[in-house]
Amino acid sequence: MSALARWFRANGYAVSGYDKTPTPLTEALTAEGIAIHYQDAVDNIPPEVRRNREQTLVVLTPAIPKDHQEWAWLREQGYDIQKRSQVLGLLTQGRPTIAVAGTHGKTTTSSMVAHLLHHAGVPCAAFLGGISVNLGSNLLLPGEGMKNKEVETSNSSSSTEAPTTNNRQPTTSTIPVVVEADEYDRSFLTLFPTVAIVTSTDADHLDIYGHKEALVESFRQFVGQIQPGGTLIINHTADPSVAAAAPEGVRVIRYGLSLEEGPELYATNITAQGHQFHFALHSPQGTTDGLVLAVPGYHNVENMLAASCVAELYGLGPDQLRAAVAAYKGVKRRFEFILTAGTVAAPKVYVDDYAHHPREIEAFLRSVRALYPGRRLRVIFQPHLFSRTRDFAPGFAESLSLADEVVLLDIYPARELPMPGITSELILSQITAAEKSLQTKAEILRNAETNPNFDVLATVGAGDIDQLVPQLKNILDIRWNGAEA
């Protein structure tokens, strides 16, 4: 949503909006000239919006609850209301699109693709789902290539279903657009990519899909919309029927770290050295050795495989690829190092991650363990959504049990109302770690001061757990370094 807001602002539109709570991102948007309010009240809708109904486009995120007062008023008044995904589909229409889909790794992989192309001087645009550290933004504009493109709205606020047929116009620009293709609510079916990446098809969003097969079917539909002559880069662990759904003439390239399934795109000689992962890339273009990724994690090496393959499709050679991979700094809240102290032999580390699915948490914690073998690990996790907690409680418990100590916050509800019997206790009761507890944010901060019995601290989750990060950083910096942060 914020990337779209930035695009419209960059193109001279007046932009305003609502968010639930202030964050560093909303503060940045405000500084860029975007008006944001935090109370759901019709009176907070700006006067210029009230006066210019026919000239106003309302962009809706699925995160908005159905009882939102401002949304209800705008519907009643007949405003043109379109989903975020529909607007993204309009902005990418007629342009070569690199769409990154999958139930894990979308944001990191799409940011990697955008970075690799941008670093090598390939003009591209990007709409990302997180803040790229390299770009300092979730929006990349290549100059006039994405400027002043008219957005033709349908004035159909009742339209809630994403289009599922290939109705795109011929490509009118050679500048590729990198987008994060979100499977939630079948949003990615507004996109008709030239190149598509599918990182995973694990079960998620069962509040929308009901069962995994329906989710997999949406991925098949997405892959079926790849443009003639395009390319599908798909993780070898994805459901085989998804790759089989690629249209005739679409090149299919499978990738993964494991060689058991024989992927065409893989890595060898993977070693962790400090915070860096070293590896060699094997792709249909050949072998590129000596790659160094400063954002750690085996899962991030796998993400970089897919991104590097796209970069090679756009002409990057081995030397350009090595330089671009080495320069990649990651995405905010994706394996983000907040604080490091101590020595090589006895490190003290605080790392933050957005993981909110059992598979993501497992990949993250296994990578942390690989970086800091034998060190005591405390994980603070905030479950996201009652429905996801209900559907995956055993998986959350199993992945979190990789830690020495697990602290749970209450469930972050986001768009959902409470569900009877669904609480963080459902996960806590199944965790097998030696120490486990349910704490409030205030208790977590007190315990960081009074119970420093850990070497590595990880805060994990997709809710508002990030509000703890600056406070925990300050507490630990005083304890570890003896100075105010």
N, C-alpha and C positions, 0 to 999 in steps of 0.2 A: 504493500500500500504506500509506504513512504517513498519507494522508488518511483511509483507512478506520480505521486504528489510532486516530487522533484522534477520529473519530466515536464509536467504541465507548467510548473513555475518557470522552468528554463525556457519554455516556449511562449512566455508572456501572459499566461492565464492567471487570474486571481484564484488562489487556492486557500481553502479553509477546511477544517475537519474536526472530528471528535476522537478522543482516545480516553481509555479508562483511567489511566494514571500518567503523571509526568515521568519521563525517562530521559536519559542523555540524548536519545534519538529525537524525541519530541522537542527538546530544547534546541537541538541543532536545526530542526525544521523551522522553528520559530525564528531563530537567528537568520535563516535564509529568506524570511518574509512570508512564511505560511502561518496563518492564524489558526491556533488550536485551542479548544476548550475541553474541559474534563467533567463537566456536569451535564447529564442527559436532560436537557430542557429545551423545549421548542423555542423559547425566547433567546436561546444562545445561537440559533441559526442566524448568520450575518444578514443585515438588511439588504445588501446587494443581491443575495440569493433570493430573498423574498420578493424583490422587485423585478427579477429577471428570470422567471421560471423557464421561459422558452430558450434562454441562452445558458442554462445551467445543466451540467452533467453531474449526477450523483453517483459516486463509485462506492460500492458496498463490499465489505469483507465478510466472509462467512463467520468470522469471530463475533460479529454483532449479535446480541441476543434478540430473539424474535419479539420480545416485549419492549424493544427500544422505542422511546416516545418520539424522538426526532425522525427516525425511520418511518414510523407510522404516519406522522404528519406529512412528510414528503410524498409518501404513497397516496395519501388522501388528496393531496393537492395536484396530483398528476405529473410530478417531476419525472424526467427521464432518469431512471435508476438502472444501472448496469453493474453486474458483478465485476470484481477486480479482474477475473480471468477473461471476461468478455472484452474489457477495455484493452487488456494485453493482447488479445487476439486481433483487435482492430489495429493496434500500433505496429504489429509485426506483419500485417497483411501485405502481400506483395514483396516481401523481403526474405532473403535466405535466413532461415531461423535455425539456431542450434539450441535444441530443447533438452534439458536435463531432467529426467523423471526418475522416480524410485522412492520407496518408502524410507530409505536412509541415504544420506550423503548428497542430497540435491544441492544444498547451498554451497557446501565446500567444493563440489565438483564443478558447478557452474562458475564459481569465483575463480577456480583454477583455469578453466577454459578462457575466461575473459582476460585474466592476467597474462597467460602465455601469449595470446594473440597481441594484446596491447603492448607487452614488453618487447615483442619482436617487431613492433611497428605496423602490424596489420590493422587497418581501420576496422573497428567494430563497435557495436553498442551492447549494453548489458543491463538487464533488469534482474537484480539478485535478491535473494531472500535474507541476506545478512550483510553486515558492514564489512567490506573487504578492507583489510589493514593496509594493503598496498594503495588502494584507491582512496581510502578515507571516506567511502560512500558505498551505497548499494546501487548506484546508477552510474553508468559509463556512457558518455556521449562522444561520438567521433567527430564532432564539429557539425557542419551543416548536413551531414548524412542523415541524421535523425531529427533535424530541426524543421519546424514549420510544416510538419505533415498534418494535414487536416484530419480530425477525428469525426467521422460521420456517425452520428448517433441515430438510433432507431426510434427514439421517443416511445419506447415500449416498456414501461416500468413493470408490466405484468410478465415480461419474458424472464423466466427463471431457469430454463433448461439450456445447457450448453449445446451448441450445434454439434452434430456428429457426422456430418457429410462433408465431403471435400468440395467446398464451394469457393476456393480462393481464386484470386485473379493472378495472372502471370507475374512473375517476379519483375519488379521495376527498379530494383537497386541491387548492386553487388556487395553492399556492406552488410556483413552478417550481424544478426542480433542474437545474443546469448540470453536465454531466459530459463528461469527455474520453472519447471512444469509440474504443478502441484496436482496430485491425484485426489486430494480431498474434494468431495462433492463433484467429482469428475471434471474439475476445472480445466485440466490439461486438454480436454477435447475441443477447446477453442483454438488449439494450435495445430499447424500443418507444417512440421519441420522439414528442413533439408537434411539435417543431421540430428539424430536423436540418440541420447544416452539413457539407458535404463540400468540403474545401479542395483535395484533389488525389487522383488515383488512379494516381500513378506507381508503377512496379514497385519493390517492397521485400519483405523477409521471404520471399525465394524459398526459404529453407531450410524454410519451412512450406508455401508454396503451390506450389513447383515452377516455375511460369511465371506471367506477368502475367495471363493470361486467368482463371486461378483466383482471383487476387486481386480482379480486377474483378468476378467473379461474387459474391464475398463482399460487395462494396459494393452490388451489385444487391439481394442479400438484405437487407442492412441498410436500404436505402432502402425496400424493400418492407414494412418493419415500421413505417413512420411511421403514426401514428394517423389515422383518418378525419378530414378537415377540417384536417389539419396542414399544415406548410410545409416544403419542401426549399429550402435556399439552397446552390447548388452552383457551384463555380468553372467558368468556361466552358472551361477547358483539360481538365477531367475527361472520362473516356470517355463519349461520348454515351449509351451504353446504360444508364448508371447513372441518369441523370435520367429516362430512359424507363421505368425500373422503378418509379417512384413510383406508388402506388395511385391509383385514380380518386378525384377529389375533393381530392387533395393539391396545393396550390399550389407551383409550381416557379419559383424566381427564380434566374437566372444572374448571376454577378458576375465582375469582373476589371478590371484596369487598362487593358487594351487594348480599343479599341472596334471592332476588326476583325470580331469575331464578334457584335457587337451585344448585349452583356449589358444586362440591365435595371438593374443595380446597378453603378455605376462611379464613378471619381474623375476630376476635371479640375483644371487649374491646380496640379499637384503641383510644389512647390519645396522644396529643402533649404536651410534657413537655420540655420547652426550645427548643433546636434544635433537640431533639430526639422524635421519635415516638415509643410508647409502644403498643404492641399488642399480641394476642394469635393466634397461627396457628392451623387450623383444616385441616387435610389432610387424605387421605386414610390410612395413617400409624397411625393416632390417633391425640391427641391434645398436643401441646407444648405451654405452657404459658410462660410469663415472657420474651418475646423477646423484645430487645431494638435496634432500628435502628437509628444510629447517622446521617444518611443522610435523611433529612426530606422530607415530601411530601406523600400524600395519594397514589399517583401514584407509588412512590417508595416502599411503603408497598405492593402494588399489585405486582410490579415486584419481590419483595423478596418472595412472595408466590410461584411463579413459580420456582424461583431458589432454594428455600428450598425443594420443591417437588423433584427436580432432586437430590439434596444432599441426601435426604432420600432414593431415589432409589439406590444410591451408598453407603448406609450403615450408614450414619450419624445418631446418636441417639440424643435425646433431649438436653443433656448437650453439646455435640459437636456443635449442631446447635445454641444454645444460645450463646456460646462463639464466634463462627464464625460470626454470625450476628452482635453481639456487636462490633466486630473488623473491620467491613467493613467501609471503609472511602470514598467510592464513586469513581467517574470518573471525571477527569478534565473537567470543563465547563458543568457539569451536577449538577445543584443546588449547585454550588461551592461558599462557603462563602469566599469572598475576604477580607472583613474588617468588624469588629464589634467594636462598642464603645458605650458610654452612659451607662445607667443603665437598670435594668430589667424593671422598670416602664417606662422608656423613652429611648428605644434602638435606636441606629443608626446602620444601617446595609447596606452593599453593597454585593449583590449576583449576580453571573453570570450564565447563562444557555444557552445551545445550541438549545433550542426549535425553530423549524422553520415551524411548522404546527399548525393550529388553535387549534386542540385538545391538543397538547402538551403545548401550551401557556396557555390555560385555566387551565389545570391541575397544571401547575407550579404556576400561579398567585393565584389560589384558595388555594394552600398550603401556599404560602407566606402570604396571608390574614389570614389563620388559625393560623399561627405562630405569626403574629403581628397585631392582631385585633385593629382597630381604628387608626393605624399609617398611615401617609401620604405616598403614594407609587408613585414613579416616575419610569416609564419603558422606556428604550431606546431600540427600536427594529429596526433591519436591515432586511428587506424582502430578501429572498433568491430565486432567479430565477424569470424571467419575467413570465414564464408559470405558476408557482405556485401562483404568485400574481394575475394573471388573473383568475385562477380557483377558488381561495379561498379568494378573497378580503373581501366579507361580513363576512366570518368566522373569518378572522384576526381582523377585526374591532370590532366584538362582543367580542372576547376574550380579546383584548387589553383594551377594555372599562371597564374592572374590575379594572384598575388602576385609580388613581386620576389625573395623568398627563401622557401623552404619547408623546414621542419624536420619530420621524421616521427618519431614514437615507434613502438615495437613495437605490434602489434595487441593491443587489450584483448579477452580471450577471452570475458568474461561467462560465459554458460552453456555455451560450446562447448569442445571439445577441439581441439588443433592439427590442421590439415589439411596433408598433405604438399605442399610447394611454395608454400604460401600464406603470405607474409610481407609486411611493409611495403615490401620491396624491389620487389614487384610493382607498386606504385603509383609508387615513387620512379623506377624505370627509364623511366616514360612521362611524367614531369613535364618541361615545357619551360621552366620558370622559369630565370633566369640562374644562380641559386644554389639548391642543394638538398642535403640531407644527412639521414642517419639518426642520431639521437642518443638517449642515455639521459636520464632526468630530471636526473641530476647534471650531465651535460654541458650541458644546456640552461641550467641555473642559472649555471654557470661562464661560458658564452658571453654571457649577459645582462650579466654584470659586465665581461667583457674585450672583447666585440665589440658595442658599442652602435650598429652601423651600420644604424639603422632609425629612422623617425619614428613609425610605427604598428606596434604588436605585437598580434597576435590569437592567442589560444589557442582551439582548436576541437576538439570531440569529445564523445562521450557516455560515455566510460569514467571512469577516475579521474584524468584530466588536471586536473580542478579542484583536486587536491591541490597542484599547482604554483602556483596563483593567488596565495595570500597571500605565498609566498616571492618570486615574481616582482614582485609589487607592492612589497614592501619594497626589493628591489634597485633597481628603477627609481625609486622615490621618493627614495632616497638619491642616485642618479645625476642625476635631473632636478631635484630640489628641494633636495638637500643636507641632508636630515633623515630621521631614522628614521620609518617609517610608523606 
